Amino acid sequence: MVSYSIKTLILSLSVASLANVSLAATPPSVNGCSALAAKQGTNITYADVAQCYASIPFNMEAARATLESLTTFFDDYYVSRDPALSPRLTKPLQSDPVDIVAKLKKIGRTRYTSDREFHTDVYEAVESLHDGHAVYAPYCYVAYIFVQPISMYAPVINGKQELKVYKDNKGRGYEDCTVVKIDGKNGMAQVKKRASFLMNSKDPNVRLNEALASMAYKPKAGGFVVYPGQFAVRNLLPERATVRYELQCGGSKKVKKIVVEDEWVINPQMPWQFTDTESYIKNVCLAPADGADASAGSLRKRDLVSISSERHDEVYALNKRAFDVQAAAAAAPSPTVTSPLVASPTLPSAYPEAIKIATGNNTVFYQLKDRPTIGVIVFIAALIDFNDIDFTYQSLETLYQKGVTDIIIDVVSGDGGYANVGPDFAQFFFPNKGPLDKLIKMNLRVTPAIQQLSAKVFNSTDGGYSKMGNMFSLKGGGFYDSSRFFDFANNRLYTDNSLYTDTVTETRNGRKAMYTKMTAYKPTTHPANANLAKYPWTNNPSRLRIITDGRCLSACANVVYYLANQYKVPTYGIGGTKGQPLSKYQYAAAGAVRQEGFVEMFAFGNMTSPLKPTPYQAIVSVVVAEFFAPGSKVPLEFDGVRYATDYRMDYDPVNARSREAMWTQVAKAAWK
């Protein structure tokens, strides 16, 4: 990671690219981060983190450098800069137009005295795009994860949707108590308010699902575990040290009103090394000039929760630490106002555990025990290489040998990965009829600097990064190596850098920008597999179903797009608000790049990057390529007519806790 260092308490930054940057003269509080450091990652209080963050002096010059860098990145290279200004999106997408460049400039005109407030405002400005690939997350202020012991969900019971406790990690038995109020206000309204800030999706009901608890497959656990949701899990410092819940527990005859106030359970995102404010700034906020990570490790986008973004490679993932800290939540002290123990509800166990057939790196195969003709593929991540292709074909053969005739593809909480995995995965069910069978058109933003770079890096990228040829390998020119892309005019891959020189200028929402002509990623076709012809689901969408909560993102979204939009596999959406449409997937962008990757591509071409890295260690990324559905002039990420699921399902107390129940409900609806 490109990094910076400090040499004095005043933190004068001596890196060449920021030679004139220096910290404000206000010295940090001497003991501001000392109490936090003394905890050594355990028994951390809200006051410890708040005091540390508050002790970091506002650095006006570093703030200016941050805005200069981000403005360049978003104004010149963010492919969604102008589509984000769209005044009205087609439902289920609902998102206000965002002029991210104007927002950054407004922040630049604002007078700040708090360093945390400045970086939080920038974080939230980028988050307002509701684009999981667009991120600014400074380590300095996302260094700790905050978790509530109570997680919630919104089941529909007897036709009525209510906010209820999904899991109480303190063992008080509050499961399925109704959450009437949170911090003195209507509970559901508070959750939806939180959801409105999440960047995951332009669909408010997908964001609601992201805010609430759910179950996700965790490979290390070998099964499904509870993800508390982004109301209960935060990266940024919450507004208050506690959350106050007003609950109603028990049946209609014996209703108990309970008030409980829980502290945040706090854990470090990484094992940071510091002793006071000065060393916190040096080792967490800023990076050493030699490029090494100052901390014991490096955060990735997938490690950030309310970043609500990437599950990197190029996409946001569930924060794996959110699962692990729940045990700590159960043991943590809580300033309970009223918290008598409540008997946990008895849930019907009408759905026997499914039979696990095979587990791969990115997919898990099941067979329903009580409906053995139904198989299930749980999609974990979109990182398929040749090993996974062999595994998937073998697993499909196993399902067939066991009598499976119909398959449910479960992308609830589906992770991201390589954007070109969509056509790869679709070929398991709809084999290519020709080498160009599954190309999806795309384009990229172009600037004079990109044109110069493209000439220097042509045919340079390490396409062998994975056995499939990882289109996102930055071992070379990355996105700006034309040899990786398909030339529709000549029906072949590009043989020169004309992709970036023979461009078009388009006006979108009143702004002009230069783009490549339509192109596509290098087409791939699986080796011939004779078994496909005998499977009842091959080329037969009636034998396939997709279950989604809309959080299937980026590369996972591309998989669902191919299966559902191109091949008409029916989709079932679960959760969100009762009676409202729900998206099949989140953002379906063609590819994103982080600031360090962008800089490295220019370094590879022996050029000076037009983008100066931000002074603070941060996850900074933008979308640089966009997909288009056939016949559409609207980028797929904004093309709402491609998003709504075919059928809707509601969560209930059983299917929210049992994947077998969910799968059985889909199977009964689909195949009776």
C-alpha positions as CSV (number, residue, x, y, z in Angstrom):
1,M,0.0,0.0,0.0
2,V,1.3,3.5,-0.8
3,S,2.0,5.1,2.5
4,Y,3.1,8.1,4.5
5,S,5.0,8.6,7.8
6,I,5.4,11.2,10.5
7,K,8.6,12.3,12.3
8,T,7.4,14.7,15.0
9,L,4.4,15.2,17.3
10,I,3.3,17.9,14.9
11,L,3.3,15.2,12.2
12,S,4.9,17.0,9.3
13,L,4.5,14.8,6.3
14,S,7.8,14.5,4.4
15,V,6.7,12.4,1.5
16,A,7.7,13.8,-1.9
17,S,4.2,13.8,-3.3
18,L,3.0,15.9,-0.3
19,A,6.1,17.9,0.3
20,N,4.0,21.0,1.4
21,V,1.6,19.1,3.6
22,S,1.9,19.6,7.4
23,L,-0.3,19.0,10.3
24,A,-2.2,21.7,12.0
25,A,-0.4,23.3,14.9
26,T,-2.9,22.1,17.4
27,P,-1.0,19.3,19.4
28,P,-2.8,16.0,20.1
29,S,-3.9,15.2,23.6
30,V,-0.8,13.6,25.3
31,N,-2.8,10.8,26.8
32,G,-5.7,10.7,24.3
33,C,-5.0,7.2,23.0
34,S,-3.1,5.9,26.0
35,A,-6.1,4.4,27.7
36,L,-7.1,2.6,24.5
37,A,-3.6,1.3,24.0
38,A,-3.4,0.0,27.5
39,K,-6.4,-2.2,26.9
40,Q,-4.4,-4.3,24.4
41,G,-7.5,-5.0,22.4
42,T,-9.7,-6.3,25.2
43,N,-12.4,-4.8,27.5
44,I,-12.4,-1.7,25.3
45,T,-15.0,1.0,26.2
46,Y,-16.8,3.5,24.0
47,A,-15.0,6.3,26.0
48,D,-11.6,4.7,25.2
49,V,-12.2,5.0,21.5
50,A,-14.0,8.3,21.6
51,Q,-11.2,9.9,23.6
52,C,-8.6,8.6,21.2
53,Y,-10.4,9.8,18.1
54,A,-11.0,13.2,19.7
55,S,-7.3,13.6,20.6
56,I,-6.2,13.5,16.9
57,P,-5.7,17.1,15.8
58,F,-7.4,18.4,12.6
59,N,-4.8,18.5,9.8
60,M,-6.0,21.1,7.3
61,E,-3.3,20.4,4.7
62,A,-3.8,16.7,4.9
63,A,-7.5,17.3,4.5
64,R,-6.9,19.4,1.4
65,A,-4.6,16.7,0.0
66,T,-7.3,14.1,0.7
67,L,-10.0,16.1,-1.1
68,E,-7.6,16.8,-4.1
69,S,-6.9,13.1,-4.4
70,L,-10.5,12.0,-4.1
71,T,-11.8,14.7,-6.4
72,T,-9.4,13.6,-9.1
73,F,-10.3,9.9,-8.7
74,F,-14.1,10.5,-8.7
75,D,-14.2,13.3,-11.3
76,D,-11.8,11.8,-13.9
77,Y,-12.0,8.0,-13.4
78,Y,-15.3,7.1,-11.7
79,V,-17.4,5.7,-14.5
80,S,-20.6,6.3,-12.5
81,R,-20.0,9.9,-11.9
82,D,-22.6,11.1,-14.3
83,P,-25.2,8.3,-14.1
84,A,-25.3,9.0,-10.4
85,L,-27.0,12.3,-11.2
86,S,-30.0,10.4,-12.6
87,P,-33.1,12.1,-11.1
88,R,-35.4,9.1,-11.1
89,L,-34.6,5.4,-11.1
90,T,-37.0,2.6,-12.0
91,K,-38.2,0.6,-9.0
92,P,-37.1,-1.3,-7.1
93,L,-34.2,1.1,-7.2
94,Q,-34.8,4.3,-5.3
95,S,-31.9,6.7,-4.8
96,D,-31.5,10.5,-4.8
97,P,-29.2,11.9,-7.4
98,V,-25.7,12.4,-6.1
99,D,-23.1,14.9,-7.4
100,I,-20.1,13.4,-5.6
101,V,-17.7,16.0,-7.0
102,A,-19.9,18.8,-5.7
103,K,-20.2,17.1,-2.3
104,L,-16.4,16.9,-2.0
105,K,-16.0,20.5,-3.0
106,K,-18.7,21.6,-0.4
107,I,-16.7,19.7,2.3
108,G,-13.6,21.6,1.1
109,R,-15.4,24.9,1.8
110,T,-16.5,23.8,5.3
111,R,-14.5,24.9,8.3
112,Y,-13.5,22.0,10.5
113,T,-11.9,21.8,13.9
114,S,-12.3,18.0,14.3
115,D,-10.3,15.6,12.2
116,R,-12.7,12.8,12.8
117,E,-15.7,14.9,11.7
118,F,-13.9,15.8,8.5
119,H,-13.1,12.2,7.5
120,T,-16.5,11.0,8.6
121,D,-18.2,13.6,6.3
122,V,-16.0,12.4,3.4
123,Y,-16.8,8.8,4.2
124,E,-20.5,9.5,4.3
125,A,-20.4,11.6,1.1
126,V,-19.0,8.7,-0.8
127,E,-21.4,6.3,1.0
128,S,-24.4,8.4,-0.2
129,L,-23.7,7.1,-3.7
130,H,-25.1,3.7,-2.6
131,D,-22.4,2.1,-4.7
132,G,-20.5,-0.7,-2.9
133,H,-17.4,-0.2,-5.1
134,A,-17.1,3.5,-4.3
135,V,-15.3,3.8,-0.9
136,Y,-13.3,6.1,1.2
137,A,-12.5,4.4,4.6
138,P,-9.6,5.8,6.5
139,Y,-8.0,3.3,8.9
140,C,-7.8,6.0,11.5
141,Y,-11.6,6.0,12.1
142,V,-12.6,2.5,11.1
143,A,-10.0,0.9,13.2
144,Y,-12.5,-0.6,15.7
145,I,-15.7,-2.6,15.2
146,F,-18.7,-1.9,17.4
147,V,-21.2,-4.7,18.0
148,Q,-24.5,-4.7,19.8
149,P,-25.5,-7.9,21.8
150,I,-29.0,-7.7,20.3
151,S,-29.5,-8.3,16.6
152,M,-32.9,-7.9,14.9
153,Y,-35.0,-9.0,12.0
154,A,-38.5,-8.2,10.5
155,P,-40.6,-11.3,10.2
156,V,-44.1,-11.4,8.9
157,I,-46.5,-13.2,11.3
158,N,-50.2,-13.6,10.5
159,G,-49.9,-11.1,7.8
160,K,-48.2,-8.4,9.9
161,Q,-44.6,-7.3,9.8
162,E,-42.9,-6.4,13.0
163,L,-39.4,-5.7,14.2
164,K,-38.2,-8.4,16.6
165,V,-35.1,-9.6,18.3
166,Y,-33.3,-12.2,16.2
167,K,-30.6,-13.1,18.7
168,D,-29.6,-12.0,22.1
169,N,-26.0,-12.7,22.6
170,K,-26.2,-12.1,26.3
171,G,-28.4,-15.1,26.9
172,R,-31.3,-13.2,28.4
173,G,-33.8,-15.0,26.2
174,Y,-35.1,-12.0,24.3
175,E,-35.4,-13.8,21.0
176,D,-38.6,-12.9,19.2
177,C,-39.5,-10.1,21.6
178,T,-41.0,-7.2,19.6
179,V,-38.8,-4.2,19.4
180,V,-41.2,-1.3,20.0
181,K,-38.7,1.6,20.4
182,I,-35.0,2.2,20.0
183,D,-33.5,5.1,21.8
184,G,-37.0,6.4,22.5
185,K,-38.2,6.3,18.8
186,N,-40.1,3.9,16.7
187,G,-37.9,0.8,16.3
188,M,-38.6,0.1,12.6
189,A,-38.1,3.7,11.8
190,Q,-34.8,3.7,13.5
191,V,-33.6,0.7,11.6
192,K,-34.8,2.1,8.3
193,K,-33.0,5.4,9.1
194,R,-29.8,3.4,9.6
195,A,-30.4,1.5,6.4
196,S,-30.9,4.7,4.4
197,F,-27.2,5.5,5.0
198,L,-25.8,2.1,3.8
199,M,-24.0,2.1,0.5
200,N,-24.8,-1.5,-0.4
201,S,-27.7,-0.9,-2.8
202,K,-29.9,1.6,-4.5
203,D,-32.8,-0.5,-3.4
204,P,-34.0,0.6,0.1
205,N,-35.4,-2.9,0.8
206,V,-32.0,-4.5,0.1
207,R,-30.5,-2.0,2.5
208,L,-33.1,-3.0,5.1
209,N,-32.0,-6.6,4.7
210,E,-28.4,-5.5,5.1
211,A,-29.3,-3.6,8.3
212,L,-31.0,-6.6,9.9
213,A,-29.7,-10.0,10.9
214,S,-29.5,-13.0,8.6
215,M,-27.6,-16.2,8.2
216,A,-24.6,-16.6,6.0
217,Y,-22.5,-19.7,5.1
218,K,-19.1,-19.5,6.8
219,P,-16.6,-22.0,5.4
220,K,-14.6,-22.2,8.6
221,A,-17.7,-23.0,10.6
222,G,-18.8,-25.5,8.0
223,G,-22.3,-24.2,8.1
224,F,-24.6,-21.2,8.4
225,V,-23.9,-18.7,11.2
226,V,-25.7,-15.5,12.2
227,Y,-24.5,-12.2,10.7
228,P,-25.9,-9.5,13.1
229,G,-26.6,-6.9,10.3
230,Q,-25.4,-3.4,10.0
231,F,-27.7,-1.9,12.6
232,A,-26.0,-4.0,15.2
233,V,-22.5,-3.8,13.7
234,R,-20.7,-0.5,13.0
235,N,-17.2,0.7,11.8
236,L,-17.6,4.3,12.6
237,L,-17.9,5.6,16.1
238,P,-21.7,5.4,17.0
239,E,-23.4,8.5,18.2
240,R,-24.0,7.1,21.7
241,A,-22.2,4.8,24.0
242,T,-25.3,2.6,24.4
243,V,-28.5,1.6,22.6
244,R,-31.7,1.6,24.6
245,Y,-34.4,-1.0,23.5
246,E,-38.0,-1.1,24.6
247,L,-39.3,-4.6,24.1
248,Q,-42.6,-6.5,24.4
249,C,-42.1,-10.1,25.2
250,G,-44.4,-13.1,25.6
251,G,-47.7,-14.0,24.0
252,S,-50.9,-12.0,23.6
253,K,-52.1,-13.0,27.1
254,K,-48.9,-12.3,29.1
255,V,-47.1,-9.4,27.6
256,K,-44.0,-8.2,29.4
257,K,-42.6,-4.7,28.8
258,I,-38.9,-4.7,29.1
259,V,-36.4,-1.9,28.8
260,V,-32.8,-2.8,28.3
261,E,-29.8,-0.5,27.5
262,D,-26.8,-2.3,26.0
263,E,-23.2,-1.0,25.6
264,W,-21.3,-1.6,22.4
265,V,-18.9,-4.5,22.4
266,I,-15.7,-3.1,20.8
267,N,-12.9,-5.0,19.2
268,P,-10.0,-3.9,17.0
269,Q,-10.2,-4.6,13.3
270,M,-6.5,-5.4,13.3
271,P,-3.9,-5.9,16.1
272,W,-2.9,-2.3,15.9
273,Q,0.4,-1.3,17.6
274,F,0.5,2.0,19.4
275,T,1.0,3.5,22.9
276,D,-0.4,7.0,22.7
277,T,-1.9,9.5,20.3
278,E,1.3,10.2,18.4
279,S,2.0,6.5,17.8
280,Y,-1.7,5.9,16.9
281,I,-1.5,8.5,14.2
282,K,1.8,7.1,13.0
283,N,0.9,3.4,13.0
284,V,-2.8,3.5,12.3
285,C,-3.7,6.7,10.5
286,L,-0.6,7.2,8.4
287,A,1.5,4.6,6.6
288,P,5.3,4.5,6.6
289,A,7.1,6.1,3.6
290,D,8.7,2.8,2.6
291,G,5.4,1.4,1.7
292,A,5.2,-1.3,4.4
293,D,2.1,-1.5,6.5
294,A,2.6,0.1,9.8
295,S,0.1,-2.1,11.6
296,A,0.3,-5.8,12.1
297,G,-1.7,-6.3,9.0
298,S,-3.7,-4.5,6.3
299,L,-7.4,-4.0,6.2
300,R,-9.3,-5.0,3.1
301,K,-12.7,-3.9,2.0
302,R,-14.1,-7.2,2.9
303,D,-13.0,-6.5,6.5
304,L,-15.2,-3.4,6.8
305,V,-18.8,-3.7,7.8
306,S,-20.7,-0.4,7.5
307,I,-18.4,0.5,4.7
308,S,-21.1,-1.5,3.2
309,S,-19.0,-2.1,0.3
310,E,-16.7,-4.3,-1.3
311,R,-16.0,-7.9,-0.3
312,H,-12.8,-7.3,-2.1
313,D,-11.3,-8.6,-4.7
314,E,-13.4,-5.9,-6.3
315,V,-16.4,-6.2,-4.0
316,Y,-17.6,-5.8,-0.5
317,A,-18.0,-8.8,1.8
318,L,-19.5,-9.6,5.2
319,N,-17.1,-8.7,7.9
320,K,-15.8,-12.0,9.1
321,R,-15.0,-10.5,12.5
322,A,-18.6,-9.7,13.0
323,F,-19.2,-13.4,13.5
324,D,-16.3,-13.8,15.8
325,V,-17.0,-11.0,18.2
326,Q,-20.5,-12.2,19.1
327,A,-19.0,-14.5,21.8
328,A,-17.5,-11.4,23.3
329,A,-20.8,-9.6,23.2
330,A,-22.4,-12.3,25.3
331,A,-19.9,-11.8,28.1
332,A,-19.6,-8.0,28.0
333,P,-21.1,-5.9,30.8
334,S,-24.3,-4.0,30.1
335,P,-25.9,-1.2,31.9
336,T,-29.3,-3.0,32.0
337,V,-32.2,-0.8,33.0
338,T,-34.7,-3.7,33.3
339,S,-33.7,-7.1,32.0
340,P,-35.5,-10.1,33.5
341,L,-34.8,-13.4,31.8
342,V,-37.4,-14.4,29.2
343,A,-38.0,-17.9,28.0
344,S,-36.8,-18.4,24.5
345,P,-39.5,-19.2,22.0
346,T,-39.9,-22.8,20.9
347,L,-39.7,-23.0,17.2
348,P,-41.1,-25.9,15.1
349,S,-38.4,-28.3,13.7
350,A,-40.4,-29.4,10.7
351,Y,-37.5,-29.2,8.4
352,P,-34.9,-31.9,8.7
353,E,-31.3,-30.9,8.1
354,A,-30.3,-31.0,4.5
355,I,-27.6,-33.5,3.4
356,K,-24.4,-31.8,2.5
357,I,-23.1,-33.3,-0.7
358,A,-19.9,-31.4,-1.4
359,T,-18.0,-28.3,-0.2
360,G,-15.8,-26.3,-2.6
361,N,-14.0,-23.0,-2.3
362,N,-16.9,-20.9,-3.4
363,T,-20.0,-23.2,-3.5
364,V,-21.6,-25.8,-1.3
365,F,-24.0,-28.5,-2.6
366,Y,-26.9,-29.9,-0.6
367,Q,-29.8,-32.3,-1.1
368,L,-33.1,-31.9,0.7
369,K,-33.6,-34.9,2.9
370,D,-37.4,-34.8,2.8
371,R,-37.5,-33.8,-0.9
372,P,-34.6,-35.8,-2.4
373,T,-35.3,-34.6,-5.9
374,I,-34.3,-31.1,-4.9
375,G,-30.7,-30.0,-4.8
376,V,-29.3,-26.8,-3.6
377,I,-26.1,-24.8,-4.5
378,V,-25.1,-22.2,-2.0
379,F,-23.1,-19.5,-3.6
380,I,-20.4,-18.2,-1.2
381,A,-18.1,-16.2,-3.5
382,A,-17.5,-15.5,-7.2
383,L,-13.9,-16.6,-7.4
384,I,-14.1,-19.5,-9.7
385,D,-11.0,-21.0,-11.4
386,F,-10.4,-24.3,-13.2
387,N,-10.3,-26.2,-10.0
388,D,-13.7,-24.9,-9.0
389,I,-15.1,-25.7,-12.5
390,D,-14.0,-29.3,-12.2
391,F,-15.4,-29.4,-8.6
392,T,-18.8,-28.0,-9.8
393,Y,-19.1,-30.4,-12.7
394,Q,-18.3,-33.3,-10.3
395,S,-20.8,-32.1,-7.8
396,L,-23.5,-31.7,-10.4
397,E,-22.9,-35.3,-11.5
398,T,-23.2,-36.4,-7.8
399,L,-26.6,-34.6,-7.5
400,Y,-27.8,-36.3,-10.7
401,Q,-26.6,-39.8,-9.5
402,K,-28.6,-39.2,-6.2
403,G,-31.8,-38.5,-8.1
404,V,-31.9,-34.7,-8.1
405,T,-34.0,-33.2,-10.9
406,D,-34.4,-29.6,-9.7
407,I,-31.9,-27.2,-8.3
408,I,-32.2,-24.1,-6.1
409,I,-29.3,-21.7,-6.3
410,D,-29.0,-19.8,-3.0
411,V,-27.3,-16.4,-3.3
412,V,-28.6,-15.0,0.0
413,S,-25.6,-13.1,1.4
414,G,-23.7,-14.1,-1.8
415,D,-20.2,-12.7,-1.9
416,G,-18.3,-11.0,-4.8
417,G,-15.2,-11.8,-6.8
418,Y,-14.2,-11.7,-10.4
419,A,-16.7,-9.9,-12.6
420,N,-16.2,-12.3,-15.5
421,V,-17.4,-15.2,-13.4
422,G,-21.0,-14.6,-14.6
423,P,-20.6,-16.3,-17.9
424,D,-18.4,-19.0,-16.4
425,F,-21.0,-20.0,-13.8
426,A,-23.9,-19.8,-16.3
427,Q,-22.2,-22.4,-18.5
428,F,-22.8,-25.1,-15.9
429,F,-26.5,-24.9,-16.8
430,F,-26.6,-23.2,-20.2
431,P,-23.5,-24.4,-22.2
432,N,-22.0,-22.1,-24.7
433,K,-23.3,-22.5,-28.3
434,G,-20.4,-20.5,-29.5
435,P,-17.3,-18.7,-28.1
436,L,-19.2,-15.3,-28.0
437,D,-22.3,-16.7,-26.5
438,K,-22.2,-15.0,-23.2
439,L,-20.4,-11.7,-23.9
440,I,-21.9,-8.7,-22.0
441,K,-21.1,-5.3,-23.4
442,M,-19.2,-2.7,-21.3
443,N,-17.2,0.5,-21.5
444,L,-14.7,2.4,-19.4
445,R,-14.0,6.1,-18.8
446,V,-11.0,7.5,-20.7
447,T,-8.7,10.5,-20.0
448,P,-5.5,11.7,-21.8
449,A,-3.5,10.1,-19.0
450,I,-5.2,6.7,-19.6
451,Q,-4.6,7.0,-23.3
452,Q,-0.9,7.5,-22.7
453,L,-0.8,4.6,-20.2
454,S,-2.7,2.3,-22.6
455,A,0.1,2.7,-25.2
456,K,2.8,1.7,-22.7
457,V,1.1,-1.3,-21.1
458,F,-0.5,-3.0,-24.1
459,N,-0.2,-6.7,-23.9
460,S,1.6,-6.6,-20.6
461,T,-0.8,-7.9,-18.0
462,D,-0.3,-11.2,-16.3
463,G,-3.4,-13.0,-17.6
464,G,-2.2,-16.2,-15.9
465,Y,-2.8,-14.8,-12.4
466,S,-5.3,-17.6,-12.0
467,K,-5.9,-20.6,-14.2
468,M,-8.9,-18.9,-15.7
469,G,-6.9,-15.7,-16.4
470,N,-7.9,-13.2,-13.7
471,M,-9.2,-10.1,-15.5
472,F,-8.5,-8.2,-12.3
473,S,-4.9,-9.0,-11.9
474,L,-2.9,-5.7,-11.6
475,K,0.3,-7.4,-12.5
476,G,0.7,-5.1,-15.5
477,G,-1.6,-2.6,-17.1
478,G,-4.7,-4.0,-15.5
479,F,-7.9,-2.5,-16.9
480,Y,-5.9,-0.3,-19.3
481,D,-4.3,-3.1,-21.2
482,S,-6.4,-3.4,-24.3
483,S,-5.3,-6.9,-25.1
484,R,-7.6,-8.2,-22.4
485,F,-10.7,-6.9,-24.1
486,F,-12.8,-8.0,-27.1
487,D,-12.9,-5.9,-30.3
488,F,-16.4,-6.2,-31.7
489,A,-15.5,-4.4,-34.9
490,N,-12.9,-7.1,-35.8
491,N,-14.4,-10.0,-33.9
492,R,-11.2,-10.7,-31.9
493,L,-9.3,-9.4,-28.9
494,Y,-7.7,-6.0,-29.4
495,T,-4.3,-6.2,-31.2
496,D,-3.4,-2.6,-30.3
497,N,-4.4,0.1,-27.9
498,S,-7.1,1.5,-30.1
499,L,-9.7,0.7,-27.4
500,Y,-8.4,3.8,-25.6
501,T,-7.6,6.0,-28.6
502,D,-10.7,5.4,-30.8
503,T,-13.1,6.8,-28.2
504,V,-16.6,8.4,-28.0
505,T,-17.8,11.4,-26.1
506,E,-21.1,11.1,-24.4
507,T,-23.2,13.6,-22.5
508,R,-25.0,12.1,-19.5
509,N,-27.2,14.2,-17.2
510,G,-25.7,17.3,-18.6
511,R,-22.0,16.3,-18.3
512,K,-19.6,15.3,-21.0
513,A,-17.0,12.6,-20.7
514,M,-14.9,10.4,-22.9
515,Y,-15.5,6.6,-23.0
516,T,-14.3,3.6,-24.8
517,K,-16.5,2.1,-27.5
518,M,-18.4,-1.0,-26.3
519,T,-16.2,-3.9,-25.5
520,A,-16.3,-7.0,-23.4
521,Y,-14.0,-9.2,-21.3
522,K,-12.1,-12.0,-23.0
523,P,-14.7,-14.7,-23.8
524,T,-14.2,-18.0,-22.1
525,T,-15.7,-21.4,-22.9
526,H,-15.6,-24.4,-20.6
527,P,-14.0,-27.6,-21.9
528,A,-16.7,-29.9,-23.4
529,N,-18.6,-32.0,-20.8
530,A,-20.6,-34.9,-22.2
531,N,-22.6,-35.3,-19.0
532,L,-24.5,-32.0,-19.5
533,A,-26.8,-33.4,-22.1
534,K,-28.3,-36.0,-19.6
535,Y,-29.1,-33.5,-16.8
536,P,-32.7,-32.5,-16.6
537,W,-31.7,-28.9,-15.7
538,T,-29.4,-28.3,-18.7
539,N,-30.9,-25.5,-20.9
540,N,-34.1,-25.8,-18.9
541,P,-34.8,-22.8,-16.6
542,S,-38.0,-24.5,-15.3
543,R,-35.8,-26.9,-13.4
544,L,-33.8,-24.1,-11.7
545,R,-34.8,-21.4,-9.1
546,I,-32.8,-18.6,-7.5
547,I,-33.4,-17.5,-3.9
548,T,-32.0,-14.1,-3.0
549,D,-32.3,-11.4,-0.4
550,G,-30.9,-8.8,-2.9
551,R,-27.5,-8.6,-1.2
552,C,-25.8,-10.8,-3.8
553,L,-23.3,-8.2,-5.0
554,S,-21.0,-7.3,-7.9
555,A,-19.6,-10.6,-9.3
556,C,-22.4,-12.6,-7.6
557,A,-24.8,-10.1,-9.2
558,N,-23.3,-10.8,-12.6
559,V,-24.0,-14.5,-12.1
560,V,-27.6,-13.9,-11.2
561,Y,-27.9,-11.4,-14.1
562,Y,-26.9,-14.1,-16.6
563,L,-29.1,-16.8,-15.1
564,A,-32.2,-14.7,-14.5
565,N,-32.1,-12.0,-17.1
566,Q,-30.4,-13.8,-20.0
567,Y,-31.7,-17.3,-19.4
568,K,-35.0,-16.6,-17.5
569,V,-34.3,-18.6,-14.4
570,P,-37.1,-17.6,-12.0
571,T,-36.1,-15.6,-8.9
572,Y,-37.5,-15.5,-5.3
573,G,-36.8,-12.5,-3.2
574,I,-36.9,-12.8,0.6
575,G,-37.1,-10.1,3.2
576,G,-37.3,-6.3,2.8
577,T,-40.6,-4.6,3.4
578,K,-43.8,-6.7,3.0
579,G,-45.6,-6.0,-0.2
580,Q,-42.8,-4.1,-1.8
581,P,-40.5,-5.3,-4.7
582,L,-37.0,-6.5,-4.0
583,S,-33.9,-6.5,-6.2
584,K,-32.3,-9.8,-7.3
585,Y,-28.9,-8.3,-6.6
586,Q,-27.0,-5.2,-5.5
587,Y,-24.6,-3.4,-7.8
588,A,-23.6,-5.1,-11.1
589,A,-20.6,-3.1,-12.1
590,A,-18.0,-4.4,-14.5
591,G,-15.0,-3.7,-12.3
592,A,-13.4,-1.4,-9.7
593,V,-9.9,-0.4,-8.8
594,R,-8.4,0.7,-5.5
595,Q,-6.1,3.8,-5.4
596,E,-3.0,1.7,-4.8
597,G,-3.7,-0.5,-7.8
598,F,-4.3,2.5,-9.9
599,V,-1.0,4.1,-8.9
600,E,0.8,0.7,-9.5
601,M,-0.5,0.5,-13.0
602,F,1.0,3.9,-13.8
603,A,4.3,2.9,-12.1
604,F,4.3,-0.3,-14.3
605,G,4.1,2.0,-17.3
606,N,6.9,4.2,-16.0
607,M,4.5,7.1,-15.7
608,T,3.6,9.4,-12.9
609,S,0.1,8.7,-11.6
610,P,-2.3,11.6,-12.0
611,L,-3.7,10.3,-8.7
612,K,-1.9,11.2,-5.5
613,P,-2.6,8.7,-2.7
614,T,-4.5,10.0,0.3
615,P,-2.3,11.1,3.3
616,Y,-4.2,8.7,5.6
617,Q,-4.1,4.9,5.1
618,A,-7.4,4.2,3.6
619,I,-9.4,1.9,1.4
620,V,-10.2,4.1,-1.6
621,S,-11.8,2.6,-4.7
622,V,-14.0,3.6,-7.6
623,V,-15.8,1.8,-10.4
624,V,-13.9,2.2,-13.7
625,A,-16.0,-0.1,-16.0
626,E,-19.7,-0.5,-16.5
627,F,-21.9,-3.2,-18.0
628,F,-25.0,-2.7,-20.2
629,A,-27.9,-5.1,-20.8
630,P,-28.6,-5.9,-24.5
631,G,-30.3,-3.0,-26.1
632,S,-30.0,-0.7,-23.1
633,K,-28.2,2.6,-23.0
634,V,-28.5,2.7,-19.2
635,P,-25.6,1.2,-17.2
636,L,-26.7,-2.0,-15.5
637,E,-26.1,-0.6,-12.1
638,F,-28.8,2.0,-12.7
639,D,-31.1,-0.1,-14.9
640,G,-33.9,-0.7,-12.5
641,V,-36.0,-2.7,-15.0
642,R,-33.5,-5.5,-14.7
643,Y,-33.6,-5.8,-10.9
644,A,-36.9,-6.9,-9.4
645,T,-37.4,-10.6,-8.5
646,D,-40.2,-12.6,-10.0
647,Y,-41.7,-13.7,-6.7
648,R,-41.6,-12.4,-3.2
649,M,-41.3,-14.3,0.1
650,D,-41.3,-13.0,3.7
651,Y,-39.1,-13.9,6.6
652,D,-40.8,-15.7,9.4
653,P,-39.4,-17.0,12.7
654,V,-38.6,-20.4,11.1
655,N,-37.2,-19.7,7.7
656,A,-35.1,-16.8,9.1
657,R,-33.3,-19.4,11.2
658,S,-33.4,-22.5,9.0
659,R,-32.1,-22.5,5.5
660,E,-33.8,-25.9,5.0
661,A,-37.2,-24.2,5.7
662,M,-36.4,-21.5,3.2
663,W,-35.4,-24.0,0.6
664,T,-38.4,-26.1,1.2
665,Q,-40.7,-23.1,0.8
666,V,-39.1,-22.3,-2.5
667,A,-39.3,-25.9,-3.7
668,K,-43.1,-26.1,-2.8
669,A,-43.8,-22.9,-4.6
670,A,-41.8,-23.9,-7.7
671,W,-42.4,-27.6,-8.1
672,K,-45.4,-28.3,-5.8
